[in-house]
Structures are given as C-alpha cells and as structure tokens.
Amino acid sequence: MPHINSALPRSPHANHNKHSVVKQVKPVIVVGGGWAGLTAAIELVRHEIPTILLESAKQLGGRARRVPFENKVCAINNSDAETSPKKQAAIPVDNGQHLLIGAYESTLSIFRTIGVREDSILKRQRLTLNIKRRYRRDVKITAGRLPAPLHIAWGLLFARGLSITDRIRALTFCAAMSNIDFTLDKDESCLNLFNRYQQTDVIIKCLWEPLCLATLNTKIDIASAHIFLRMLREVFTHARTDSDFLYTYTDLGATFPEPAMEYIEKNGGNIRLGQRVIELNIKNLRIQGVKLNNTTIECEQVILATPHSVTQKLTAPYTELRPLHDQLKELDHQPICTVYLQYPSNTRLNTEMIGLEGTTSQWIFDRSIYGQFGLMAIVISSDGNHMSLDNDALCELVEKEISELFPQWSSALKRMVIREKRATFHSTTNCNQFRPGNKTAVNGLWVAGDYTNTGLPATLESAVRSGSRCAHTLVKSLQC
Ligand SMILES: Cc1cc2nc3c(=O)[nH]c(=O)nc-3n(C[C@H](O)[C@H](O)[C@H](O)COP(=O)(O)OP(=O)(O)OC[C@H]3O[C@@H](n4cnc5c(N)ncnc54)[C@H](O)[C@@H]3O)c2cc1C
C-alpha cells in the first residue's frame, strides 16, 4: 500500500494570523466535507495550518447540499448521492429544504470569514408563522418591532386565529421559561412540559409542535425539553433579529460549500473529493494516520467530521475509543422527506413558507425566491406512516392534501421525492448525555459535527459551531 507524503506547500495567499505560530509539520486531516468539516478546515487554514480535507462523495455539503431536480420520484440515502455533470444541468434544488435563523451566530460569522456577504445569499424576514389548518381558522403570529423578548410577547398577544385563553397560556409559558432561564433540572419530553404548563391543544398543535418538529426533527411526546428550551433561549431572548427567518437565495451548494472550498484552496488547504476513509491508524494512544481504499495518509492530527454513525464505525475497533463508540450507539436517527412539486409558473404561495396543521405535509416553501417559479417544496419531518408509502403513493397523498388546501391551484406538472433517511440524530429525552465533546481519548484525534455536545438540535448552526470549536481547540493544543 503506497504512503502519501502529506506535506503541503504553503500558500502565498495564506492569512497572516497573529496566532499562527504552531509546531505543526504534517497536515491536519479533516474527514468529511459537510458544514462542520468545511468550517474546521477554514479555521485551520486561517491559522496557516496545512490541511487536507477528505470527502467520500463527489461533492461537498454533506446533508446540506445541492441536488438536481428531475421529474421522477427517487430516494436519496444521505450524501452518497453523486451529481453527474449531466445532472448538474437540471434545475438545482437542495437535498431537503433548509431554513436558517438569525440566531445562527457561528454560521453567519463563518460566512463573513470567507467573504460571503449575508445580503448576497440570504433574505431576512421578521419571524412570521403562518399555520394553515384544515377546516379551522388559520393562525398567524408575527413578531413585533420591539426589543427581545417583548417582540414575541407582542406576536402572541396579537396573534390571529388564537383565543384569549390560547394567548394567555402561551404567554404564561414563555414568562415561566424565562424565569427559569430556559433550563430544567431534569430533562423530560416536550409534551410533558407543555402539559405541566397547561398549554392548550391549539397552542400545542399550531405553535409548539411545528416548532419542535422543525427544529428537533423529533415527535413532541419523546423530544427532549432540554434541547427545545435551549433552542428557544437562543432564538428569543437576546436580540430581536435572532428570531428572523433567513431564506437562501441560491441552492445550498452555492450558499456555503462552494465559497468555502474556494477559500480553503486559496489559503493553502487541499480538498480531495471521492476519498472515503475506511480505517484509522492508532498506536500507543496516538493517531498515526488514516487509511483509504488504496492508500494511507500519515498524520498526527485528524478531525472526524463524519456523521455520528460513520464516526461510530470508524472508532469501533479501538478499546481506547470504546466509551465514545458506545455513546454514539445510543444516538438514533430520524428521517426528513422533501416532496418537490412543480406547478405552472404563475402558482404562488404569497409568502415564503406556510406551516400545515392536520395533514401529513408539514411545511410548504415557495421556491420563487430562487427564481424557480411555481416550484413548491413540501417538508415532512420525523418518522411516521408516510415512511411506509412508496414514493408514488407519497406524492399522491401530498398532492391531494395540497389541492384541498389550495383548491385554486391546478395539478402539479413534475414531482420529485427526496428521503433523507438519516437526516438528523433523534433528539429524544436525555440524549444530550450521549453527545461527545470534540476531544477524544486518543491524542490527535478529534470529532466534530452537529451531533456533538453543542446543546443545540441537529442543525447547520450546531455543525458549524462544532467545527469551529474543534479547530480552535486543536490549534490551541498545537500552540502549547
Ligand atoms: C432534509 C434535511 C433538512 C434539514 N433542514 C435543516 C434546516 O432547515 N435548518 C438547519 O439548520 N438544519 C437542517 N438540517 C440539518 C443540517 O443539514 C445538518 O445538521 C448539517 O448539515 C450536518 O452537518 P455535518 O457537517 O455535521 O454532517 P454531514 O453534513 O453529514 O457531513 C459529513 C460528511 O462526511 C462525509 N463522509 C461520510 N463518511 C465519510 C468517510 N468515511 N470518509 C470521508 N468522508 C465521509 C459525508 O459524505 C458528508 O459530506 C436538515 C437536514 C436534512 C437532511
């Protein structure tokens, strides 16, 4: 098996960072080119550390990536899907509709680091929750133009479609959570928490349940109240703009992975696509290298920015990593389905996104913001009966629901289903105890990804925060 000499030339473009004097000779290997791995690689090259990023797929982005829209029903199993040059010509959509929020501090910061201007890729909108209900009055909650958290109190107080009791109970809940700083002594299910605070059925169905499913991708009767409250604290308690919705103007590939790749390569980093790491080389409690299909790369530092199931497999053979492996085994997965329906180009939602209550379809996004007129993305989070339907049957069900809710629309012209079966980890009660930190028991081996102990749900922000923290801790360790 050939060994690659992994030393890299220093880039003339490298940033001159004051903290860059480190005793690193061999490059750091980042395994995985999702948002966590890319962020880690950006931070490393920013500190002038030679970096090689190995990604098993033919494209970057991982679970937040571009895919071509084709008139067919297909299932994509995570990031193994490759985009052939022929397919690239098709309309670009995402492997699942994503929404960012104003509280994504680390994500917005890494965009700035690589020179991506927020207003060039994101459309900011003040929090507005439109919930369309079958046979009942729709609900609309719009945050007020007041400092946080008064903006949310205003939104609930003047919400449309809620009774006085609904509003008072929701406000009482928010005030009670604020009093305990959105933290609980013991974790419990979200439903249990809502019931303890006497939330009405309508408030649960039209506010808390959709928020929980959208952010934790977990059903409310088993979802972790710890993680849900942490999310509420991040979004509602600091600045008013933290609760803004941020819609991307472009597909996910162009939003971050592509500019990130350009930045990393310009600053001396090396990105290798189609390179699957199959084994770690660990001796005497030290990482010595990584094994690919037909080669080995020697190194002293490795960041595994792979999904937790892959990290679990790669760490399985080593007794020193057994506790980490056993922890990761406890974290289960949840799917997210996205059904893309192309209607005639004059079909409009009249807003970017609407929540749907009482149907299998949970959210509908109008992709005219991407210039894709008449294209709707319908999102179904978490597990459910829809997962046992085949793609044709799922499309039929979703189209029927949409035609009932929007009877003025004509039939869809094209359709595509994307099932991400391992979209996120399952944010069940007490799952935080199984989420590891970035440092492992093996010297020089680090882990990063949305599943690590950020306290946040599995989101882009969790991935970016984890990648950034991991790289900073690694750099610090090299400076010591
Ligand atoms: C359908 C869907 C909708 C979502 N919606 C939202 C949303 O609206 N808002 C939000 O904030 N978040 C959302 N998320 C979650 C978000 O996409 C993820 O939390 C985030 O992308 C995870 O990034 P990561 O870098 O931790 O992991 P990943 O993206 O999984 O990256 C891991 C990378 O490692 C690579 N890899 C795996 N094995 C190997 C190997 N052996 N060798 C080399 N490389 C390997 C993979 O190909 C992948 O590129 C959604 C996710 C999905 C799937």
PDBQT file of the ligand as one rigid body, heavy atoms in Angstrom, charges set to zero:
ROOT
HETATM    1  C1  LIG A 501     -33.563  17.073   4.668  1.00  0.00    +0.000 C 
HETATM    2  C2  LIG A 501     -32.848  17.880   5.712  1.00  0.00    +0.000 A 
HETATM    3  C3  LIG A 501     -33.381  19.102   6.096  1.00  0.00    +0.000 A 
HETATM    4  C4  LIG A 501     -32.722  19.882   7.057  1.00  0.00    +0.000 A 
HETATM    5  N1  LIG A 501     -33.209  21.114   7.389  1.00  0.00    +0.000 NA
HETATM    6  C5  LIG A 501     -32.479  21.934   8.167  1.00  0.00    +0.000 A 
HETATM    7  C6  LIG A 501     -32.864  23.291   8.361  1.00  0.00    +0.000 A 
HETATM    8  O1  LIG A 501     -33.879  23.753   7.839  1.00  0.00    +0.000 OA
HETATM    9  N2  LIG A 501     -32.072  24.087   9.139  1.00  0.00    +0.000 N 
HETATM   10  C7  LIG A 501     -30.930  23.612   9.722  1.00  0.00    +0.000 A 
HETATM   11  O2  LIG A 501     -30.232  24.396  10.377  1.00  0.00    +0.000 OA
HETATM   12  N3  LIG A 501     -30.541  22.320   9.570  1.00  0.00    +0.000 NA
HETATM   13  C8  LIG A 501     -31.278  21.476   8.806  1.00  0.00    +0.000 A 
HETATM   14  N4  LIG A 501     -30.869  20.180   8.602  1.00  0.00    +0.000 N 
HETATM   15  C9  LIG A 501     -29.706  19.659   9.362  1.00  0.00    +0.000 C 
HETATM   16  C10 LIG A 501     -28.374  20.030   8.738  1.00  0.00    +0.000 C 
HETATM   17  O3  LIG A 501     -28.375  19.815   7.349  1.00  0.00    +0.000 OA
HETATM   18  C11 LIG A 501     -27.285  19.159   9.374  1.00  0.00    +0.000 C 
HETATM   19  O4  LIG A 501     -27.353  19.327  10.764  1.00  0.00    +0.000 OA
HETATM   20  C12 LIG A 501     -25.884  19.531   8.919  1.00  0.00    +0.000 C 
HETATM   21  O5  LIG A 501     -25.816  19.604   7.519  1.00  0.00    +0.000 OA
HETATM   22  C13 LIG A 501     -24.891  18.487   9.437  1.00  0.00    +0.000 C 
HETATM   23  O6  LIG A 501     -23.585  18.823   9.017  1.00  0.00    +0.000 OA
HETATM   24  P1  LIG A 501     -22.330  17.948   9.468  1.00  0.00    +0.000 P 
HETATM   25  O7  LIG A 501     -21.153  18.559   8.829  1.00  0.00    +0.000 OA
HETATM   26  O8  LIG A 501     -22.339  17.781  10.946  1.00  0.00    +0.000 OA
HETATM   27  O9  LIG A 501     -22.586  16.475   8.880  1.00  0.00    +0.000 OA
HETATM   28  P2  LIG A 501     -22.736  15.977   7.363  1.00  0.00    +0.000 P 
HETATM   29  O10 LIG A 501     -23.410  17.013   6.567  1.00  0.00    +0.000 OA
HETATM   30  O11 LIG A 501     -23.367  14.636   7.428  1.00  0.00    +0.000 OA
HETATM   31  O12 LIG A 501     -21.233  15.865   6.834  1.00  0.00    +0.000 OA
HETATM   32  C14 LIG A 501     -20.476  14.696   6.953  1.00  0.00    +0.000 C 
HETATM   33  C15 LIG A 501     -19.666  14.498   5.670  1.00  0.00    +0.000 C 
HETATM   34  O13 LIG A 501     -18.801  13.375   5.847  1.00  0.00    +0.000 OA
HETATM   35  C16 LIG A 501     -18.758  12.657   4.623  1.00  0.00    +0.000 C 
HETATM   36  N5  LIG A 501     -18.320  11.294   4.930  1.00  0.00    +0.000 N 
HETATM   37  C17 LIG A 501     -19.034  10.296   5.500  1.00  0.00    +0.000 A 
HETATM   38  N6  LIG A 501     -18.277   9.202   5.658  1.00  0.00    +0.000 NA
HETATM   39  C18 LIG A 501     -17.041   9.505   5.191  1.00  0.00    +0.000 A 
HETATM   40  C19 LIG A 501     -15.826   8.775   5.111  1.00  0.00    +0.000 A 
HETATM   41  N7  LIG A 501     -15.715   7.519   5.568  1.00  0.00    +0.000 N 
HETATM   42  N8  LIG A 501     -14.736   9.387   4.555  1.00  0.00    +0.000 NA
HETATM   43  C20 LIG A 501     -14.813  10.668   4.084  1.00  0.00    +0.000 A 
HETATM   44  N9  LIG A 501     -15.964  11.396   4.162  1.00  0.00    +0.000 NA
HETATM   45  C21 LIG A 501     -17.057  10.829   4.715  1.00  0.00    +0.000 A 
HETATM   46  C22 LIG A 501     -20.188  12.753   4.102  1.00  0.00    +0.000 C 
HETATM   47  O14 LIG A 501     -20.270  12.478   2.713  1.00  0.00    +0.000 OA
HETATM   48  C23 LIG A 501     -20.530  14.193   4.451  1.00  0.00    +0.000 C 
HETATM   49  O15 LIG A 501     -20.216  15.077   3.404  1.00  0.00    +0.000 OA
HETATM   50  C24 LIG A 501     -31.526  19.375   7.667  1.00  0.00    +0.000 A 
HETATM   51  C25 LIG A 501     -31.012  18.139   7.279  1.00  0.00    +0.000 A 
HETATM   52  C26 LIG A 501     -31.647  17.400   6.313  1.00  0.00    +0.000 A 
HETATM   53  C27 LIG A 501     -31.043  16.090   5.889  1.00  0.00    +0.000 C 
ENDROOT
TORSDOF 0
